[in-house]
Amino acid sequence: MAILSIQSHVAYGHVGNAAAVLPLQRLGYDVWPIHTVMFSNHTGYGSWRGPIISASDVTAVIEGIAERGVLNQCQAVLSGYMGNTELGQVIIDAVARVRAANPKALYLCDPVMGDVGRGVFVKSDIPEFMRKHAIPTADIITPNQFELELLTNQKIETLEDALKAAKIARRLGPKVILITSLIRRETAGDSIEMLAASDKGSWLISTPRFRLTPSPNGAGDATSALFLAYYLAQNSLSKALAKSAASIFALFEATDNAGSRELALIAAQDRIVRPRTKFIPRRVS
């Protein structure tokens, strides 16, 4: 069971592939990570060092994997932050190559574009590229609430708004939508929600909210990886949602206990695989 993960990478901390690879491996997947940047640390610190990997170099790594004759072993492609549309097209081309070798392979696109409080933090042409190219190619997308609003031009304040936005997003192409962080008018102040939707139904799950300051980068990357792993294993949207919520809660709990700005991924790795706290999703459509 292999997953091709094309994302950014940092030496210090846990974002991009540094947040996604270990959880996937602990859950039994062989991960083929391809880094789109190799930074010293995530950009939230305000300064960092290291190279951006060119689209041609990323293509060369993909070609080298293909030359091993193993693309038919790849169950899924996972992508996150796209620095530019040229790289985005390389990722879409990689998905096409994997699907040609294994028609059952899935593509999970985490449409990283921005967040509440920070606004849009990608290049100005990325949202349109996501809407017209990446999202229609994907089987699963995992936007946060801000990103789903940006993709669909739908303000989300209620559950009905969230369900409508998810439906609009699914019309763009993906079969499954996971809203990774949902805060509605009805959401309790000490809670945060996740909503998973497909044409077979929608499920909502609520977990206690950790108010970490500053909020650790990489949480969305870890969530997308966990959801992909559980969805591949369970073939059930509600079960994948429940397991993802339990694992990411365990990760946040460990991070809160550590008082760390970085995700406590190493300390939490056993609890991610075998979380002590479980949550039950509620069907909402």
Backbone hydrogen bonds, N-H to C=O, Kabsch-Sander energy under -0.5 kcal/mol:
donor,donor_aa,acceptor,acceptor_aa,energy
2,A,73,Q,-1.2
3,I,30,D,-2.2
4,L,76,A,-2.5
5,S,3,I,-0.7
5,S,32,W,-1.6
6,I,4,L,-0.6
6,I,78,L,-2.8
7,Q,5,S,-0.7
7,Q,34,I,-1.9
9,H,37,V,-0.5
11,A,39,F,-2.1
12,Y,40,S,-2.2
13,G,11,A,-0.5
17,N,8,S,-3.4
18,A,15,V,-1.8
19,A,16,G,-1.6
20,A,16,G,-1.6
21,V,17,N,-2.4
24,L,20,A,-1.7
25,Q,21,V,-2.6
26,R,22,L,-2.9
27,L,23,P,-1.4
28,G,25,Q,-1.9
29,Y,24,L,-2.5
30,D,1,M,-3.4
31,V,29,Y,-0.7
32,W,3,I,-2.9
34,I,5,S,-3.0
36,T,7,Q,-2.2
38,M,51,P,-2.7
39,F,9,H,-2.3
40,S,49,R,-2.7
45,Y,42,H,-1.4
46,G,43,T,-1.9
53,I,36,T,-2.2
53,I,51,P,-0.5
58,V,54,S,-2.2
59,T,55,A,-2.4
60,A,56,S,-1.9
61,V,57,D,-1.9
62,I,58,V,-2.2
63,E,59,T,-2.5
64,G,60,A,-2.2
65,I,61,V,-2.0
66,A,62,I,-2.4
67,E,63,E,-2.2
68,R,64,G,-0.6
68,R,65,I,-1.3
69,G,66,A,-2.0
70,V,65,I,-0.9
73,Q,70,V,-2.5
74,C,71,L,-1.4
75,Q,2,A,-3.0
75,Q,73,Q,-0.5
76,A,2,A,-1.0
77,V,106,L,-2.5
78,L,4,L,-3.0
79,S,108,L,-2.0
80,G,6,I,-1.1
83,G,81,Y,-0.6
88,G,84,N,-1.8
89,Q,85,T,-2.2
90,V,86,E,-1.6
91,I,87,L,-2.1
92,I,88,G,-2.1
93,D,89,Q,-2.5
94,A,90,V,-2.0
95,V,91,I,-2.2
96,A,92,I,-2.0
97,R,93,D,-2.0
98,V,94,A,-2.4
99,R,95,V,-2.8
100,A,96,A,-1.9
101,A,97,R,-1.4
102,N,98,V,-2.8
105,A,102,N,-2.4
106,L,75,Q,-2.3
108,L,77,V,-2.8
109,C,107,Y,-0.6
109,C,140,I,-2.6
110,D,79,S,-2.5
110,D,108,L,-0.6
112,V,110,D,-2.5
115,D,119,G,-1.4
118,R,115,D,-1.0
119,G,115,D,-2.6
121,F,113,M,-2.6
122,V,113,M,-0.7
126,I,123,K,-1.8
129,F,125,D,-1.8
130,M,126,I,-3.0
131,R,127,P,-2.4
132,K,128,E,-2.5
133,H,129,F,-2.5
134,A,129,F,-1.6
135,I,130,M,-3.0
137,T,133,H,-1.1
138,A,134,A,-1.3
138,A,135,I,-0.5
139,D,107,Y,-2.4
140,I,107,Y,-2.0
141,I,176,V,-1.9
142,T,109,C,-1.3
145,Q,181,S,-1.1
148,L,144,N,-2.3
149,E,145,Q,-2.2
150,L,146,F,-2.1
151,L,147,E,-2.4
152,T,148,L,-2.0
153,N,149,E,-1.7
154,Q,149,E,-0.8
155,K,153,N,-0.5
157,E,155,K,-0.7
162,A,158,T,-2.0
163,L,159,L,-2.6
164,K,160,E,-2.3
165,A,161,D,-2.7
166,A,162,A,-2.4
167,K,163,L,-2.0
168,I,164,K,-2.3
169,A,165,A,-2.6
170,R,166,A,-2.1
171,R,167,K,-1.3
172,L,168,I,-0.5
172,L,169,A,-1.3
173,G,170,R,-1.2
175,K,139,D,-1.5
176,V,139,D,-2.0
177,I,197,A,-2.5
178,L,141,I,-2.4
179,I,177,I,-0.5
179,I,195,L,-3.3
180,T,143,P,-2.1
180,T,178,L,-0.8
182,L,193,E,-3.0
185,R,157,E,-3.1
187,T,184,R,-0.8
191,S,188,A,-2.0
192,I,207,T,-2.3
193,E,182,L,-2.0
194,M,205,I,-2.2
195,L,179,I,-1.5
196,A,203,W,-2.6
197,A,177,I,-2.7
198,S,201,G,-2.0
201,G,198,S,-1.3
203,W,196,A,-2.8
204,L,282,R,-3.0
205,I,194,M,-2.4
207,T,192,I,-2.6
209,R,190,D,-2.6
210,F,208,P,-0.5
211,R,209,R,-0.6
212,L,210,F,-1.4
219,A,216,P,-0.8
222,A,218,G,-2.4
223,T,219,A,-2.5
224,S,220,G,-2.4
225,A,221,D,-1.9
226,L,222,A,-2.6
227,F,223,T,-2.7
228,L,224,S,-2.3
229,A,225,A,-2.3
230,Y,226,L,-2.6
231,Y,227,F,-2.6
232,L,228,L,-2.4
233,A,229,A,-1.8
234,Q,230,Y,-2.8
235,N,231,Y,-2.2
240,A,236,S,-2.3
241,L,237,L,-2.2
242,A,238,S,-2.4
243,K,239,K,-2.5
244,S,240,A,-2.3
245,A,241,L,-2.5
246,A,242,A,-2.0
247,S,243,K,-2.2
248,I,244,S,-2.7
249,F,245,A,-2.0
250,A,246,A,-1.8
251,L,247,S,-1.9
252,F,248,I,-2.4
253,E,249,F,-2.7
254,A,250,A,-2.1
255,T,251,L,-2.1
256,D,252,F,-2.8
257,N,253,E,-2.4
258,A,254,A,-1.8
259,G,255,T,-0.9
259,G,256,D,-0.7
260,S,255,T,-1.6
265,L,263,L,-2.1
268,A,264,A,-1.9
269,Q,265,L,-0.5
269,Q,266,I,-1.0
272,I,268,A,-2.4
273,V,269,Q,-1.5
274,R,270,D,-2.3
282,R,204,L,-3.4
284,V,202,S,-2.7
285,S,202,S,-1.1
